[in-house]
Each structure stands twice: as structure tokens, then as C-alpha cells.
Amino acid sequence: EAVSTGRTSASSTTGTTVVGRAPVTDTGAKTIVILEPRHSDPLPEPATTPYMDQLSRNFIPSVLFVRTGHRTQFLNSDEELHNVNVKNGKTLEQAFNVALPPGISYVHTFDQAGVYDVSCDAHSGMSAQIIAASSPYVALADSNGHFEIPHVVPGMYAVTVYAGGEPIEKTVEVAGLRIEVDVTRQ
């Protein structure tokens, strides 16, 4: 499954690698893990602008990580008209809904963190998700619940896990070259 983050920068080759286990969902949906800093040290800026494209009546990638307050680009590389209809997955509030003729792009900045559902009104089979977070440290766990987040600035973090139902939250201290975190339960 294609995932794009736009979260690492060329200068972020140091820091701690956070590896761990998170719960697996009952539905087979991917588990989302977010490290939210509880310190004031600067975090790396995105090196590139994350983007979601439309090609062969698919959104690519199917899951996109974006940083709140930073630009995200939406493209249409197909040869037909599409639109990008984005709603907050929890509140169903419309973030935006724009038509994209072939070869045209649209730029949006997500101000609120959350999971957003993406669809194309003209083609009902087209769907994707956007995970907007203020932190650059976001990962999808694999089918066994394992995740890895490299280049984390040391310090205290709140780990939030979305695996269906209520989020699981835990506080961890990130230090050293590598730490292991078990967030399968609170």
C-alpha cells in the first residue's frame, strides 16, 4: 500500500529510532501511531510538499501524512475531470471540495489535526485518507502492529494510537539511538 509522508528532511539523519507494537484493528484498517512532542525543542520542517495524485481513477497514495500548517498539493494526472472532496472523518465537516481538470493542481493547508476522508464525487470507487498532524512523527503499523519512526528528536512525547474505537495514549521519553515502545494497551 502506497504511503507518502513528506516528513523527513535531508538534515534529519540523526535522532532516535522509535520502534514498537500497537494494537491491530478488528476491521483490517491500518493502525495510526503519532508521537506528539511534550517539549519545546524544534522539530524538522518538511523537506518536500506532500502530494496526492489522481491516476487511473485512484488516489495515489491511498494514505497520506501531512503536517498541519504546511502546504499539501493535490494533482490530477488522469485524462478526465475529477474532484477532491475532503471531509473530517470524525465530524464529517467539509475541509474542501474542488474540481480538478487534467493537469491542474490545488494546494491546501490543513489547520486542524485529524483523519480526513477523500473521495471523488464523479467516481464512487475512488477513496483515500489523509492523516493531518502537528508532529512530523507519524507511522502506519503493519498487519502485525509493528511500527518504526526514525530520526525522532529526543525528549518527552505523547504517543497516540488510533486503532478503531477510542485512541490509546501513553507518555514516553525518547532518548538514545533506539527505543522500543509497547502501546498495545494503556
URWODA-V859894 format. One record per helix or strand of 3 or more residues. SS is the DSSP state (hx for helix, st for strand). FROM is the first residue (numbers start at 1). LEN is the number of residues. If there is no record, write none. Layout:
# URWODA-V859894
ss:SS from:FROM len:LEN
ss:SS from:FROM len:LEN
This chain:
# URWODA-V859894
ss:st from:16 len:7
ss:st from:32 len:6
ss:st from:50 len:6
ss:st from:58 len:3
ss:st from:63 len:5
ss:st from:71 len:5
ss:st from:82 len:7
ss:st from:94 len:7
ss:st from:105 len:5
ss:st from:114 len:7
ss:st from:123 len:11
ss:st from:138 len:3
ss:st from:146 len:7
ss:st from:155 len:8
ss:st from:168 len:7
ss:st from:178 len:6
